[in-house]
């Protein structure tokens, strides 16, 4: 999807193909996320079109984010084995995997990396009583929000963590500094975003969709394999946490005795994780309805930050369960840790199994893209400057959220890059579209008759990407003779993800 258009904007920008022109392109496109104005073209300048390098960088960013997350957990006192497993689960969490399998989505990971680094630095500064450290944290918070604003609610609320660590008196001015930075960065993002507001009613409807999607995702995250049992999983989780709260409320001394990490801490971890998940989703309430928690392909980037909450939520639940079970044999103190670790490893294996299946789907989709462009280059080795290509009879998506030729900018960027010509244009003929023949030229029309684009006769190439048939109509009569041969392909090859 956006990888192709980003490559074209970075390496084949309008005008002269240089880094300055690429920066100008991104200033126009994404000034509301100014860090990306430099970051995106710079990655293509460094890695070119070597997608292995791009994906390796996406994974490296994820590893760095998880390492910083591990550092935060350790600073908060989480034992190393549990912090390590939580980090591993976050790294392979399969319902935010577009941030590692789709290059464009690593922008969210970049934002999370800045935020995690800021929280870690802020906690160290809090422990040391240093404002210099906190000033560095504030800079990292601003960079995070100006990379991708998904972290803004978390950064605005991280002062709660300061209060738990050092009390209100020590935390209040640091929290205020965070709030000022978050509000300032948020104002920049909001003032430069051109998205149309959906209104109060639309926001409430989207909130409802986010809550429903979040429930589905939580259920699936607790039972990754087999048929979904959302209600059962959530009820079991609520029962465990409820039992933990009751047990700690009635017997606090018994569960805290001789333990640096006990029932109280597991409960804080679980509920803190749930809060992080909610903060990871709340920023999307005023966004387009498309941005809703889901398990599918590129759309699951919405869960990029929420994953860092869902994992501790379940791992904390495992810890509560292990601690309660251990009370059956109080003298065997390793039972609680063993139960927690074994459940964590089982969940890790389940996540990895799901992730491998997702990787296969993405790989098949990319292979289909390469077949499409090879067919184009085979049938039409040279395209004159300014030519527009309509590609037909090819699948739009391999599966929901895993595109092949799903959007105009996708196919357009692909053609620009493969022919090394920024003057070319390309449009896939998607379901709901058809070729039209009008006096002004060949059109790509919606079924209700709205025209998406009109290309003058002689500047158009029609290509059936499946059969290889191609035409270059030079008149309305020629266009009408061949138009019915160029039709949409299927929307999905599979509905499973």
N, C-alpha and C positions, 0 to 999 in steps of 0.2 A: 504494500500500500504506500504509505508516505515515504518509505525508503527510496523508492525510485524518483519521486518528485523532489525529495531533498537532495539526492545525488545530482539531478539535473540542475537544480537551483544553485548548488555549490560548485559544480564542475562545468556546467554549460549555462551560466546565467545570461540573461539578455544583454546584448552589447558585447563587450570584450570579456573573454573567459578568464578573469583573474579574481583574486581573493577580495579585492575592493568591491568589484561588482557583485560578488556573492554576498558581502556584508550589506550592501545597499538593498539587495533583494530581501534579505531577512529582516532588515529594519522595517521594511514595508509590511512584511508578513507576520512578524512576531515580536514587535517592539514591546508588547505587554509582558513578555518574558525575556528581558534584555540579555540575560546570561546566554540564552539559546541563540541569540543573534550571532554570537562569536562561537559558541560551542559546536553547533551543528555543522556549519561549513568547515570549521577547523578539523573535525573528525574525518570529513571526506577529503580534505586536503592531505591529511596524514595517511589515511588508510585507502584512499582512492575507491575503487570498486571491488576491492578484495573483501568479500562478505565474511570470510572466515575471520579476518582481523576485526571487522566490525562486531561480529557476534562474540569473539573472544573478549573484546573490550566491554561489551554489555555484561558478560559473565563476571569479568574482573571487577566492574563497578558493583555488582551484586555481592560479590565476596567481600569487597571493602565495606559496603553498607552493613553486612552481617557481622563483620569483624568489629566495627564500631558499636553495633548493637550488643555484641558480646561484652565489649568493654563497659558499656552502660550497665548491663546486668551484673557484671562482677563488681562494679563500683557500688551498686545497690546491695551487694552482699549475697547474690545468688551463687550457690556452690558451683565450682567450675564444670563439673560433669553435666549438671542441669543446664547451665548457660550454654555449654557447647552443643547439647542436643537441641535446645531451643533455636540456636543459630542455624544448625543444619536443617531443621524443619522449615525455617523461614527461607532458606536458600532454595529448597526444592519444592516449596509450596506450589502445587500445580494449578491453582486458580488465580494466580497472578503471573503466570509463566510468560505472558507476552512481553514482560519487561526484560526477559532474557532471550526470547526466541524471535523478537521483532525489534529491530535496531532502533526505530523511532521511539519506542516505549522506554528505552533506557534513560530518556530525559526525566522520567519520574524517579528512577533509581538515583540519578544524579542529585535531584532535590532531596531525596531521603538520606543520601550520603552526607550532604551538607548539614541536614538537620540532626542526624545522629552524632556527627562530629561536634556540632554545637552543644548538644545536650551533655555529651561526655566532657567537653571542655568546661562547661558551666558547672557541672558537678565537682570536677577537680578544683575549680576556682572557689566553689562554695566550701569545700573541705579545707582549702588553704586560706580562706578569707581574703582572696585576691580579686580585686576589680579588674586588673589587667587581663586575667584569664576570662572574666565574664565579658569584657569588651570584645575579645576575640570570638566568643560564643555568639554575641549579637551580630557581628559581621557574618558569621557562618549562617545564622538564621535568615538574614536578609538575602544572602546568596541563594539559600534554599527556596525561599518564596519567589524570588525573581527568576528562578530556573523553572519551577512548576509549583503553582500555588496550593497544591494538595496538602502541604505540610503546615499551612497557615494556622488552622485551628489547633493543631497539636502544639505549635510553638507558642500560641497565645495562652495555652493552658499549662505549659510545662512548669509554671511557677508553683502549681500545686505540689509537684514533686519536690521543689526546693523547700516548701513548708514542711513536708514530712521529714526531710533530711535535717533541717537546721532550725525549724521554727519560723513563725511569722516575722519576728523582728529582723532576723538575718536575711530573710528571703524577699521581703516586700519591695525594696528598691531594685533588686535584680529583676524581679518579676515585672515591675513597672517599666524598666528598660526594655525588656522583651516585648511588652505590649506596645510601647511606642514604636519599636522597630517593625513589629508585625502589622500594626495599623498603617504605618507609612508605606510599607511595601505593598500592602493590600490596596491602598488607595491608588498607587501607581498602576497595579494590575487592572483594577476596576476602571480607572479613567482611560486606559488605552485599549480596553477590550471592546470590540465592536459587536459582540453578541447581543441579540435582541432579548430584552427581558420578557419573561413569560408571565409575570404578574403574580399576585399573591395566591390566587386560585391554582395557577399552574405549579407554583412552588409546593403547595400543600399536596397536590396530586403526585408530584415527583417525590416528595418525602415519603408518601405511602408506598410508591414503587421501590424506593431505596430500602425501606424497612422490610418489605416482603422479600426483595432480593437478598438482603442481608440475612434474613432467617434461613432462606434456602441454602445460602452459601455456608452459614454456620453449621447447618445440619450435615451438609456434604463433607465439610472439613473434618467432622468428628467421625464419620463413617465413609471413607473415600471409595471403598470397593463395594461392588454389588449394587442392588437397587437402592435408590435414595429412601431413607426413612427419617425425614426431617423432624417430624413431631416426636417420634420415639427418642431420637438422639438428644433433642433439646430438653425433653422431659427428664431423661436420665441425667443430663448435665445439671439441670436445675435441682434435681433431687440430691445429687452429690454435694453441690455447693451449699444447698440449704441445710443438709445434715452437718456440713462443716461449720457453718455459721452457728447453728444451734449448739454443737459440741463445744465450740470455743466460747460461746456465750455462757454456757453452764459450767464448763470445766476449764477455765483459762489457765490455771496453774498446772494442771495435769498435762496439757498439750504444749505448754511452753517450757516445762521443766527440763533443764539440761540440753536444750537445743538452740543452736544459733539460727537454724532455719526450720521452722515448724509450721503448724497449722495456720497461725496468723499470717505468716509470710506467704504461704501458698494461696491463701484467700486474697491477699493484696495483689499477688501476681495475676490471678485469674480475673479479678474485677478490673484491675488496671489494664490488662490486655483487652478486655471488652470495651473499656473506655477509649483505648487507642483505635480500635476498629471503628467505633462510632465517629471519632474525630477524623479518621481517614475518609469517611464517606460524607460527612456533613457538608464539606465544601462543594459537593456536586449538586446540592439541592437547587440552587438557582441556575444550574447549567442545563443544557439541552437534555430532554428525556432519554436520549441515547446513553448518557452517562449514569448507568445503574449497575449495582453489583450483579455480576453474572459469572458463569463458569466458562463462557465461550471465548476462545481465541483472543484476538486483539482487544475485544471489549473488556476482558478481565484486567486490563491495566488499571481500571478503576479501583481494584483491590490492592494496588501496589503498596500503599501504606497500611491499609487495613490488615494485610497478611502479617505484619509485625505486631498486630494485636491479637488476631485470631489464634496464632500459634501459642503465645503465652497463656491465653485464655484456656485452651485445652490442656496445655502442659501443667498449668496451675491446678486444673481440675484433677488431673492424674495425681498430682502431689497431695491434694486433699484426700482423695480416695486411698492412696497408699498410707497416709498418716492415720486415717480411720481404721484401716485394716490392721495396721501395726498395733493398735490398742488391744487386739485379741491376744497378742503375745507381747506384752510390754517389755519383757526382758530381752527380746530379740530386736535390737534397735535398727538393724540393717534392713528390716522388712520394708519400711516406708520408702527408703531410697530405691530399693530393688524393684518394687512394684512400679514406682514412677518411671524409672529408667527403662524397664522392659516395655511398658506401655508406650513410652516415647519412641523406642526403637521400632516397635510394631507400626506406629503411625508413620515413622520415617520411611519404612519399607513400602507401606501403602502409597504414600505420596510419590515415591520414586517410581513405582509401577505405573501410576497414572501419568506422571510426567513423561515417561518413555513413550507412552502411547501418543501423547500430544506432540512430542518431537517428530514422530513418524508422520503425523498428519501435516505438520508444517513442511517437512522435507518433501513430501509428495506434491504439495502445492507449489513449492519452488521449482521442482522438476517440471511441472506443467507450465510454469512461466517461461522456463528456458525453451521448452518445446515450441511455445507460441512465437517467441521472438526468432527462433531458428527457422520456423516456417515462413515468417515474414521476410527474413533476409534471403532465404532460398528462392522464394517466388519473386521478390522485388529487391534485387541486390543493391540498386541505387535509387535514392529518392531525391528529386530536385528540391532545392531550397524552397521553403514555404509550402511544401506539400502537406496535406492532411490525410491521415489514414483512418478508415473505419474498419475495425476488426469484428468479425461476426462468428457465430456458431461455436463459441468457446465458453466453458464454464466460468461463472463469475467468482464462485467460492468453492474451495475443496470441502469445507464444512462451515457451519456458522462461526463467523469471526476469523476465518482463515482464508484470506483472499487469494485469488489467482489473478483475474482481471476484473476487479470489483468496482473500480472508480475510474473516472476520466483521467485524473492526475496520475494515477498508477500507470496506466498504459502509455499516457503521454510522456511521462518521465522515462519510461523504459525505451521508447522509440528514440527520444532525444539522445539518450546515453549510448544506445547500441549503434546509432548512425552518426554519433559525434556531431550533431547539428542542432543548435538551439532554435532554429527557425521552423522545425518540423512540429506538427501537432498530431495527436492520435486520440481516438475515442473508441472504447469498446461498445458494441451494441448490446446493451444489457436488457434483461427482461423488462417489458414495459416500454421499450424503445423500438423504433422502426426507421427504415430509410425512406425518405420522401424525395420527390422530384418536383421542384418548383422553378419558376422562371429565373430566380436569382441564383439557383444552384442546387446542389445536393444537400438535403437537410437530414439531421438526426432529430426525430420527433418523438414526443411522448404519445401514448395511445390516444389521449384526449385532443391531440393536435397541436399542443404547444411545441415550439421549435427550440431545441437546445443549441444548435449551431447550424449555420448555413455556409457551405463551402462552394466557391465558384467552380463551374465546370472546367475541367482541365487541370485543376489543382487537387483533385480528390483521387484516392486509391481505395477501392473496396476490396477487402480480402476475407475469404472464408478461411479462418485459421484452422479449421478441421480438415477440409478437403484440399486446400491450397488454391482454389479457384480465386481469380482476382480480375478486377475490371477498373478501367479508368474512363468513365463516361465523360464525353465532351459536349453533350447536349441533353436537353430534357428527354428527348426521344430515346437516346441510348440509356439514360438512367432508368426510365420506366421499363425498358426491356430486361434489365438485370436486377432491379431492386429487390424482387421477391426471392432472389437467391441468397440474400444476406440478412439473416434473421438472428435473434438472440440465441445464446446457448442456455443451458440450465442455470438456475440461480445457485443451487448446491449440488455437489456430487454425493454428499452424504450429510445427514442431519445429526450425526453422532460426533461428540467431542469428548 
